[in-house]
Amino acid sequence: MIDKRIGKRVKQCRERLGISQEELAEKTGLTANYISTVERGMSFPRCEKLIILLNGLEVSADAIFCDVLEHSTSYKSSELSEKLASLSPQAQKRILQMVELMIQQETADNG
């Protein structure tokens, strides 16, 4: 299960870079077949290959492990910022207001 989630993140990071598995393979010295196997969750890279992949994808480990680590926040925050930046200023303002209301409600419920 974890391998599939990590593989999905590897694929998302690669696609965000706008490169194919073959291009990532050339960039990293890994094979396209190996990258495909990782992306499908059929294999989990050992530490050395993981570092090579992360460097090739130009991301931190947090970008890959954010779905499986309980305390992973920086990548999620960055991803949220990217999504918000793609919206109009009016939409950003509305979303910020909704988030503020949700935080107030959460604080009241748990306070």
ZATOR-512201 format. One line per field, with one value per atom (N, C-alpha, C): x, y, z; atom name; residue in one letter; residue number from 1. Coordinates in pm, whole numbers. Each point is the difference from the previous one (the first is absolute). Layout:
<rs>
east <- X ...
north <- Y ...
up <- Z ...
name <- CA ...
resn <- A ...
resi <- NUM ...
</rs>
This chain:
<rs>
east <- 83 -83 87 101 88 76 47 75 -83 -128 -87 -16 -15 -14 129 111 128 23 -34 12 -85 -120 -90 63 64 66 119 76 113 -52 -108 -58 -49 -68 -50 115 107 116 62 8 57 -87 -130 -92 0 14 8 123 108 120 -19 -102 -29 94 46 92 -58 44 -45 85 -42 81 136 3 125 94 -58 82 54 -83 46 109 -16 101 133 -3 123 63 -84 47 65 -51 45 95 3 81 -72 -126 -83 -70 -62 -71 -145 -59 -141 -87 41 -74 0 113 10 -91 4 -83 -148 -37 -138 -40 91 -27 -21 81 -16 -133 -30 -123 -125 6 -115 -7 99 0 43 63 44 139 69 134 22 76 35 151 45 145 77 115 90 51 62 40 78 101 83 -83 -83 -82 -109 -49 -100 60 122 67 21 38 18 -133 -108 -133 -40 17 -37 77 129 81 -46 -31 -49 -134 -82 -133 7 115 22 -96 -18 -88 69 -55 49 -73 50 -64 -144 -26 -134 -102 41 -90 -48 84 -33 -71 43 -51 -114 -46 -102 -129 -30 -123 15 124 21 61 51 56 -104 -20 -100 37 128 44 56 -43 47 -90 51 -84 54 130 55 -40 1 -37 -149 -81 -145 -31 70 -20 41 110 49 -99 -51 -96 -128 -46 -118 25 117 35 -2 53 0 -142 -86 -139 -71 23 -62 52 128 60 -62 -56 -59 -139 -54 -135 2 -113 -13 13 36 7 -131 -112 -130 -23 35 -16 94 121 95 -56 -58 -56 -115 -89 -113 49 100 52 67 75 63 -106 -109 -107 -62 -19 -56 95 128 99 2 -4 -2 -122 -116 -121 14 58 19 96 105 95 -68 -80 -73 -93 -69 -92 76 111 82 54 44 52 -111 -119 -113 -39 0 -38 100 127 105 50 -49 49 -66
north <- -120 120 126 3 116 15 -113 6 64 -30 57 151 44 144 74 -58 63 0 -110 -7 105 21 102 138 27 130 17 -107 7 39 -65 29 145 47 138 100 -27 90 1 -117 -8 76 -21 69 151 41 143 63 -78 47 1 -72 -5 -90 -107 -92 -141 -78 -138 -91 -123 -97 -17 2 -13 117 120 119 -3 -45 -12 -107 -106 -105 54 77 60 94 77 99 -66 -117 -65 -117 -53 -121 -127 12 -117 -41 -116 -40 46 21 39 -112 -124 -114 4 33 9 113 114 113 -37 -68 -47 -93 -89 -95 74 102 80 76 63 80 -85 -126 -89 -62 30 -54 -144 -49 -139 -19 111 -4 128 -13 118 17 120 18 -2 -63 6 143 27 136 69 -65 64 38 -92 28 103 -1 99 140 16 130 42 -93 29 46 -69 37 139 26 130 113 -23 102 18 -108 8 71 -19 63 142 37 133 29 -100 14 -53 36 -54 -131 -72 -126 23 117 32 -6 33 -4 -141 -97 -140 -65 34 -65 73 111 82 -76 -102 -76 -107 -33 -111 44 124 51 87 -24 76 146 31 137 71 -39 61 116 123 115 94 10 103 -24 -126 -26 24 -42 21 149 78 145 58 -48 47 -36 -122 -45 85 29 83 140 55 133 4 -104 -7 1 -78 -8 134 65 130 105 -6 98 -7 -113 -15 62 43 57 152 56 146 56 128 60 -10 13 -9 -141 -100 -138 -29 52 -18 60 119 67 -82 -51 -80 -127 -65 -122 30 108 39 26 66 26 -132 -95 -129 -74 4 -67 63 132 68 -40 -10 -44 -143 -85 -140 -10 79 0 49 105 51 -108 -70 -106 -114 -38 -109 38 123 49 1 43 3 -141 -94 -138 -70 33 -67 83 122 91 -19
up <- 0 0 0 88 7 -131 -56 -126 -110 -5 -103 19 124 25 -33 35 -31 -151 -64 -146 -69 52 -55 13 113 21 -94 -20 -93 -139 -41 -130 -7 105 2 -10 73 -4 -139 -62 -135 -99 10 -91 23 126 31 -66 -11 -69 -151 -46 -144 -76 65 -68 -2 -96 -14 89 14 73 -65 -132 -73 27 5 29 142 95 138 8 -76 -2 -49 -108 -52 102 66 96 123 38 123 -20 -121 -22 38 37 28 -129 -2 -122 6 -115 -8 58 -20 55 153 58 146 52 -66 41 -10 -105 -17 114 37 109 132 25 122 -3 -113 -11 17 -39 14 140 84 135 8 -105 -4 63 18 57 80 107 78 -8 -40 -19 132 -4 116 13 111 36 -113 -55 -103 -123 -45 -118 31 122 40 -8 48 -6 -145 -85 -142 -61 34 -51 49 129 56 -67 -21 -68 -144 -67 -138 -10 102 3 55 54 56 115 87 116 125 115 126 29 98 38 46 56 47 -114 -120 -114 -30 30 -28 119 120 120 68 -55 68 28 -78 24 106 35 94 133 7 124 71 126 75 15 5 29 -122 -116 -123 -36 8 -26 -106 -14 -90 -144 -45 -138 -22 95 -13 -4 80 -2 -134 -52 -130 -111 5 -100 7 121 18 -55 28 -51 -152 -63 -146 -55 62 -45 17 112 24 -99 -31 -91 -139 -36 -134 -9 114 4 -9 -31 -4 142 13 133 78 -71 67 56 -78 45 117 -7 111 128 -10 117 59 -86 48 71 -58 60 133 7 127 107 -37 96 49 -93 39 94 -30 85 139 5 129 83 -65 70 50 -82 39 119 -1 111 128 -12 117 56 -89 42 66 -60 56 137 13 129 105 -38 93 42 -96 30 92 -17 77 118 13 103 128
name <- N CA C N CA C N CA C N CA C N CA C N CA C N CA C N CA C N CA C N CA C N CA C N CA C N CA C N CA C N CA C N CA C N CA C N CA C N CA C N CA C N CA C N CA C N CA C N CA C N CA C N CA C N CA C N CA C N CA C N CA C N CA C N CA C N CA C N CA C N CA C N CA C N CA C N CA C N CA C N CA C N CA C N CA C N CA C N CA C N CA C N CA C N CA C N CA C N CA C N CA C N CA C N CA C N CA C N CA C N CA C N CA C N CA C N CA C N CA C N CA C N CA C N CA C N CA C N CA C N CA C N CA C N CA C N CA C N CA C N CA C N CA C N CA C N CA C N CA C N CA C N CA C N CA C N CA C N CA C N CA C N CA C N CA C N CA C N CA C N CA C N CA C N CA C N CA C N CA C N CA C N CA C N CA C N CA C N CA C N CA C N CA C N CA C N CA C N CA C N CA C N CA C N CA C N CA C N CA C N CA C N CA C N CA C N CA C N CA C N CA C N CA C
resn <- M M M I I I D D D K K K R R R I I I G G G K K K R R R V V V K K K Q Q Q C C C R R R E E E R R R L L L G G G I I I S S S Q Q Q E E E E E E L L L A A A E E E K K K T T T G G G L L L T T T A A A N N N Y Y Y I I I S S S T T T V V V E E E R R R G G G M M M S S S F F F P P P R R R C C C E E E K K K L L L I I I I I I L L L L L L N N N G G G L L L E E E V V V S S S A A A D D D A A A I I I F F F C C C D D D V V V L L L E E E H H H S S S T T T S S S Y Y Y K K K S S S S S S E E E L L L S S S E E E K K K L L L A A A S S S L L L S S S P P P Q Q Q A A A Q Q Q K K K R R R I I I L L L Q Q Q M M M V V V E E E L L L M M M I I I Q Q Q Q Q Q E E E T T T A A A D D D N N N G G G
resi <- 1 1 1 2 2 2 3 3 3 4 4 4 5 5 5 6 6 6 7 7 7 8 8 8 9 9 9 10 10 10 11 11 11 12 12 12 13 13 13 14 14 14 15 15 15 16 16 16 17 17 17 18 18 18 19 19 19 20 20 20 21 21 21 22 22 22 23 23 23 24 24 24 25 25 25 26 26 26 27 27 27 28 28 28 29 29 29 30 30 30 31 31 31 32 32 32 33 33 33 34 34 34 35 35 35 36 36 36 37 37 37 38 38 38 39 39 39 40 40 40 41 41 41 42 42 42 43 43 43 44 44 44 45 45 45 46 46 46 47 47 47 48 48 48 49 49 49 50 50 50 51 51 51 52 52 52 53 53 53 54 54 54 55 55 55 56 56 56 57 57 57 58 58 58 59 59 59 60 60 60 61 61 61 62 62 62 63 63 63 64 64 64 65 65 65 66 66 66 67 67 67 68 68 68 69 69 69 70 70 70 71 71 71 72 72 72 73 73 73 74 74 74 75 75 75 76 76 76 77 77 77 78 78 78 79 79 79 80 80 80 81 81 81 82 82 82 83 83 83 84 84 84 85 85 85 86 86 86 87 87 87 88 88 88 89 89 89 90 90 90 91 91 91 92 92 92 93 93 93 94 94 94 95 95 95 96 96 96 97 97 97 98 98 98 99 99 99 100 100 100 101 101 101 102 102 102 103 103 103 104 104 104 105 105 105 106 106 106 107 107 107 108 108 108 109 109 109 110 110 110 111 111 111
</rs>
